[in-house]
Amino acid sequence: MPIIQVTLVQGRDEEKVQRFIRAVAQVAHAELEAPMSAIRVMINEVPPQRFAVGDVLKSDAKEVKA
């Protein structure tokens, strides 16, 4: 049974997160040949003030769009 955990910084649109969960489950199903009923996908959302790269908190960082 694949158990897939993903950690994201909070703030994404709920519909996008749900599409991501479904897409991850589809990839696990296709690539691992796991039955869909056996796949678990969990999203752990972290507040931006609790996530840092080095000593720069995500809540303090300027938004950089690629």
Secondary structure as GFF3:
##gff-version 3
##sequence-region A 1 66
A	DSSP	beta_strand	3	9	.	.	.	ID=ss1
A	DSSP	alpha_helix	14	32	.	.	.	ID=ss2
A	DSSP	three_ten_helix	36	38	.	.	.	ID=ss3
A	DSSP	beta_strand	40	46	.	.	.	ID=ss4
A	DSSP	three_ten_helix	48	50	.	.	.	ID=ss5
A	DSSP	beta_strand	52	53	.	.	.	ID=ss6
A	DSSP	beta_strand	56	57	.	.	.	ID=ss7
###
